[in-house]
């Protein structure tokens, strides 16, 4: 899947105004697209790879805020 295809699919899902969007597949390179899409759509987007990286950093005691461009999961305080 290309970045353009992933972006198009996310926009299609966003048209239904969900509370959040999840990209769920290890073969989708969605994580680098999340930041721009969240800003454009104002909908949180959770990528499964991003979620694993975020939780792994937390478990290791590393602040996830150091990850740039992967969306609000890495910038919001939880």
N, CA, C and O of each residue as an XYZ file, in Angstrom:
312
protein
N       0.850     -1.173      0.000
C       0.000      0.000      0.000
C       0.895      1.234      0.000
O       1.875      1.309      0.741
N       0.548      2.173     -0.822
C       1.305      3.416     -0.873
C       0.770      4.397      0.169
O      -0.322      4.222      0.710
N       1.555      5.418      0.430
C       1.119      6.460      1.357
C      -0.163      7.124      0.854
O      -1.048      7.446      1.646
N      -0.261      7.325     -0.448
C      -1.463      7.932     -1.011
C      -2.689      7.047     -0.815
O      -3.780      7.551     -0.546
N      -2.522      5.742     -0.946
C      -3.644      4.826     -0.743
C      -4.082      4.824      0.726
O      -5.277      4.842      1.022
N      -3.121      4.802      1.628
C      -3.445      4.821      3.065
C      -4.152      6.120      3.414
O      -5.158      6.120      4.123
N      -3.621      7.224      2.913
C      -4.228      8.532      3.175
C      -5.660      8.579      2.654
O      -6.552      9.077      3.341
N      -5.885      8.073      1.462
C      -7.236      8.064      0.891
C      -8.192      7.235      1.745
O      -9.332      7.639      1.972
N      -7.730      6.078      2.218
C      -8.581      5.231      3.056
C      -8.918      5.923      4.377
O     -10.052      5.846      4.849
N      -7.943      6.590      4.963
C      -8.186      7.284      6.230
C      -9.171      8.428      6.021
O     -10.042      8.647      6.862
N      -9.051      9.152      4.929
C     -10.009     10.225      4.634
C     -11.411      9.662      4.439
O     -12.391     10.275      4.862
N     -11.512      8.513      3.811
C     -12.818      7.885      3.603
C     -13.458      7.513      4.944
O     -14.647      7.751      5.157
N     -12.671      6.936      5.834
C     -13.172      6.584      7.171
C     -13.532      7.849      7.952
O     -14.538      7.875      8.661
N     -12.723      8.884      7.824
C     -12.949     10.132      8.561
C     -14.263     10.806      8.174
O     -14.832     11.558      8.966
N     -14.742     10.543      6.972
C     -15.996     11.146      6.523
C     -17.185     10.752      7.398
O     -18.192     11.458      7.433
N     -17.069      9.629      8.102
C     -18.129      9.179      9.011
C     -18.014      9.821     10.393
O     -18.823      9.536     11.276
N     -17.017     10.683     10.586
C     -16.793     11.409     11.845
C     -16.627     10.494     13.062
O     -17.327     10.661     14.060
N     -15.708      9.530     12.984
C     -15.487      8.653     14.148
C     -14.766      9.399     15.263
O     -14.202     10.471     15.046
N     -14.793      8.818     16.455
C     -14.064      9.404     17.582
C     -12.566      9.200     17.425
O     -11.777      9.999     17.929
N     -12.168      8.153     16.740
C     -10.751      7.854     16.495
C     -10.673      6.908     15.294
O     -11.659      6.280     14.907
N      -9.476      6.827     14.721
C      -9.217      5.921     13.604
C      -8.014      5.062     13.978
O      -7.044      5.552     14.556
N      -8.088      3.782     13.646
C      -6.986      2.860     13.908
C      -6.498      2.282     12.590
O      -7.291      1.803     11.779
N      -5.183      2.330     12.381
C      -4.595      1.600     11.258
C      -3.998      0.339     11.860
O      -3.155      0.404     12.754
N      -4.439     -0.796     11.367
C      -4.125     -2.066     12.011
C      -3.542     -3.037     10.999
O      -4.268     -3.814     10.379
N      -2.248     -2.990     10.839
C      -1.561     -3.933      9.975
C      -0.073     -3.614     10.007
O       0.320     -2.456      9.864
N       0.735     -4.611     10.190
C       2.174     -4.366     10.248
C       2.758     -4.017      8.884
O       3.891     -3.541      8.808
N       2.013     -4.242      7.808
C       2.516     -3.926      6.479
C       2.046     -2.568      5.967
O       2.328     -2.208      4.824
N       1.336     -1.815      6.799
C       0.936     -0.462      6.427
C       1.928      0.515      7.046
O       2.134      0.514      8.260
N       2.528      1.333      6.225
C       3.452      2.343      6.745
C       2.669      3.611      7.057
O       2.867      4.652      6.430
N       1.775      3.505      8.040
C       0.891      4.612      8.375
C       1.490      5.550      9.425
O       1.168      6.738      9.435
N       2.338      5.049     10.291
C       2.859      5.857     11.395
C       3.421      7.209     10.936
O       3.110      8.223     11.560
N       4.228      7.266      9.883
C       4.760      8.568      9.469
C       3.703      9.519      8.890
O       3.972     10.707      8.715
N       2.521      9.008      8.597
C       1.451      9.831      8.038
C       0.530     10.409      9.107
O      -0.213     11.354      8.846
N       0.579      9.849     10.294
C      -0.405     10.148     11.327
C      -0.419     11.620     11.714
O      -1.495     12.212     11.797
N       0.710     12.217     11.948
C       0.748     13.599     12.414
C       0.009     14.539     11.459
O      -0.844     15.318     11.882
N       0.338     14.459     10.193
C      -0.296     15.330      9.196
C      -1.795     15.051      9.072
O      -2.593     15.981      8.957
N      -2.173     13.779      9.095
C      -3.585     13.423      8.986
C      -4.382     13.870     10.206
O      -5.504     14.357     10.069
N      -3.813     13.709     11.388
C      -4.511     14.168     12.602
C      -4.746     15.669     12.548
O      -5.818     16.148     12.918
N      -3.755     16.404     12.092
C      -3.908     17.855     12.009
C      -4.976     18.235     10.988
O      -5.771     19.142     11.231
N      -4.999     17.554      9.859
C      -5.965     17.872      8.810
C      -7.386     17.469      9.191
O      -8.340     18.171      8.858
N      -7.533     16.342      9.887
C      -8.853     15.779     10.163
C      -9.369     16.073     11.563
O     -10.570     15.960     11.811
N      -8.490     16.446     12.477
C      -8.822     16.663     13.890
C      -9.484     15.428     14.504
O     -10.455     15.525     15.255
N      -8.932     14.277     14.161
C      -9.375     12.987     14.710
C      -8.119     12.240     15.150
O      -7.165     12.147     14.378
N      -8.096     11.705     16.376
C      -6.937     10.912     16.776
C      -6.800      9.664     15.896
O      -7.785      8.994     15.586
N      -5.574      9.375     15.508
C      -5.301      8.196     14.694
C      -4.278      7.348     15.432
O      -3.201      7.828     15.787
N      -4.616      6.096     15.661
C      -3.740      5.188     16.374
C      -3.276      4.088     15.434
O      -4.074      3.288     14.946
N      -1.992      4.063     15.195
C      -1.369      3.039     14.371
C      -0.839      1.948     15.297
O      -0.271      2.263     16.343
N      -1.008      0.686     14.946
C      -0.595     -0.392     15.851
C       0.904     -0.379     16.113
O       1.328     -0.652     17.236
N       1.710     -0.071     15.116
C       3.156     -0.009     15.335
C       3.491      1.154     16.265
O       4.326      1.020     17.160
N       2.839      2.292     16.050
C       3.050      3.445     16.932
C       2.695      3.113     18.374
O       3.412      3.478     19.306
N       1.579      2.416     18.541
C       1.143      2.068     19.895
C       2.157      1.168     20.591
O       2.412      1.331     21.784
N       2.733      0.232     19.865
C       3.750     -0.653     20.445
C       5.003      0.140     20.814
O       5.571     -0.062     21.887
N       5.429      1.027     19.942
C       6.607      1.860     20.240
C       6.325      2.738     21.453
O       7.163      2.841     22.349
N       5.148      3.373     21.491
C       4.775      4.249     22.610
C       4.800      3.487     23.938
O       5.392      3.951     24.912
N       4.162      2.325     23.973
C       4.104      1.546     25.211
C       5.486      1.008     25.594
O       5.834      0.978     26.775
N       6.263      0.589     24.615
C       7.612      0.085     24.897
C       8.479      1.174     25.514
O       9.227      0.919     26.458
N       8.378      2.379     24.982
C       9.147      3.495     25.555
C       8.703      3.765     26.988
O       9.535      3.963     27.873
N       7.405      3.774     27.213
C       6.899      3.991     28.577
C       7.409      2.914     29.528
O       7.845      3.220     30.638
N       7.357      1.659     29.099
C       7.811      0.559     29.954
C       9.309      0.656     30.237
O       9.772      0.215     31.289
N      10.059      1.227     29.311
C      11.502      1.385     29.485
C      11.846      2.652     30.250
O      13.018      2.923     30.514
N      10.831      3.430     30.608
C      11.072      4.659     31.360
C      11.539      5.815     30.486
O      12.119      6.778     30.988
N      11.292      5.725     29.193
C      11.704      6.773     28.255
C      10.473      7.589     27.866
O       9.431      7.031     27.520
N      10.603      8.911     27.925
C       9.490      9.783     27.574
C       9.216      9.679     26.069
O      10.107      9.967     25.270
N       8.015      9.277     25.666
C       7.697      9.117     24.251
C       7.657     10.433     23.469
O       7.578     10.418     22.241
N       7.709     11.550     24.158
C       7.635     12.841     23.476
C       8.794     13.048     22.500
O       8.727     13.918     21.632
N       9.848     12.257     22.640
C      10.989     12.363     21.738
C      10.711     11.858     20.337
O      11.477     12.140     19.416
N       9.620     11.110     20.159
C       9.255     10.619     18.829
C       8.498     11.734     18.115
O       7.463     12.189     18.600
N       8.992     12.161     17.001
C       8.394     13.288     16.264
C       7.677     12.796     15.009
O       8.151     11.888     14.325
N       6.539     13.402     14.718
C       5.832     13.151     13.479
C       4.911     11.948     13.466
O       4.341     11.621     12.426
N       4.753     11.283     14.603
C       3.896     10.100     14.646
C       2.572     10.379     15.346
O       1.862      9.441     15.708
N       2.231     11.629     15.540
C       0.915     11.989     16.038
C       0.839     12.320     17.510
O       1.825     12.277     18.246
N      -0.383     12.656     17.908
C      -0.618     13.152     19.266
C      -0.432     12.087     20.344
O      -0.302     12.427     21.520
N      -0.415     10.826     19.976
C      -0.118      9.789     20.959
C       1.218     10.072     21.637
O       1.396      9.782     22.820
N       2.154     10.639     20.880
C       3.498     10.896     21.398
C       3.652     12.292     21.993
O       4.687     12.597     22.588
N       2.651     13.134     21.845
C       2.776     14.498     22.360
C       1.817     14.799     23.503
O       2.102     15.671     24.325
N       0.696     14.106     23.576
C      -0.270     14.331     24.652
C       0.213     13.653     25.932
O       0.948     12.666     25.889
N      -0.208     14.192     27.052
C       0.142     13.618     28.354
C      -0.972     12.673     28.766
O      -2.145     13.045     28.747
N      -0.611     11.450     29.139
C      -1.608     10.454     29.552
C      -1.368     10.054     30.988
O      -2.100      9.224     31.528
